[in-house]
Amino acid sequence: MDAKDSNGNILNDGDSVTLIKDLKVRGSSVTIKRGTVVKKIRLTEDADEVDCRINGSSIVLRTEFLKKV
């Protein structure tokens, strides 16, 4: 099972990615803006999701909204 970004590049633990779309965080009034760089992602058991930390919060992001840096 390979996790791939929106362009089809394979993602690995510790990679840096950029968001390609503004995303609203569920249960919060926070919006993560397009172009935000996320460092040190962690792969999950689901190939379509990665775990990361943004502004001190642990968040799970869908790989379809990410682009490898």
C-alpha positions as CSV (number, residue, x, y, z in Angstrom):
1,M,0.0,0.0,0.0
2,D,1.6,3.2,-1.1
3,A,0.4,6.6,-0.1
4,K,0.4,9.0,-3.0
5,D,-0.1,12.8,-3.2
6,S,-2.4,14.6,-5.7
7,N,0.2,14.3,-8.4
8,G,0.9,10.6,-7.9
9,N,4.2,11.0,-6.1
10,I,4.8,8.4,-3.3
11,L,4.8,9.8,0.2
12,N,7.1,8.6,3.0
13,D,7.3,9.2,6.7
14,G,9.0,12.5,7.4
15,D,8.3,14.1,4.0
16,S,7.2,17.7,3.7
17,V,4.0,18.5,1.8
18,T,2.1,21.6,0.7
19,L,-1.7,22.0,0.9
20,I,-3.3,22.6,-2.5
21,K,-6.7,23.7,-1.2
22,D,-8.1,25.7,1.8
23,L,-9.4,23.2,4.4
24,K,-11.8,23.8,7.2
25,V,-11.1,21.8,10.4
26,R,-14.1,19.9,11.7
27,G,-15.2,20.9,15.2
28,S,-13.2,24.1,15.1
29,S,-13.4,27.5,13.4
30,V,-9.9,27.1,12.1
31,T,-9.2,27.1,8.3
32,I,-5.8,25.9,7.0
33,K,-4.8,28.0,4.0
34,R,-3.7,26.8,0.6
35,G,0.1,26.8,0.3
36,T,0.7,25.9,4.0
37,V,3.8,23.7,4.3
38,V,3.5,20.7,6.6
39,K,6.7,19.1,7.7
40,K,7.3,15.6,9.1
41,I,4.2,13.8,8.0
42,R,3.4,10.3,9.4
43,L,1.7,7.6,7.3
44,T,-1.3,5.9,8.7
45,E,-2.8,2.5,8.1
46,D,-5.1,4.1,5.5
47,A,-3.2,4.9,2.3
48,D,-5.5,7.9,1.7
49,E,-4.6,9.7,5.0
50,V,-1.5,11.1,6.7
51,D,-1.1,12.3,10.3
52,C,0.7,15.6,10.9
53,R,1.0,18.6,13.3
54,I,-0.2,22.0,12.3
55,N,0.0,24.9,14.8
56,G,0.5,22.5,17.7
57,S,-2.5,20.4,16.8
58,S,-2.4,16.8,15.6
59,I,-4.5,16.6,12.4
60,V,-5.3,13.8,9.9
61,L,-5.2,15.1,6.2
62,R,-6.4,13.4,3.1
63,T,-3.6,12.8,0.6
64,E,-5.7,14.1,-2.3
65,F,-5.2,17.7,-0.9
66,L,-1.4,17.4,-0.6
67,K,1.5,18.0,-2.9
68,K,5.0,16.7,-2.1
69,V,7.7,19.5,-1.7
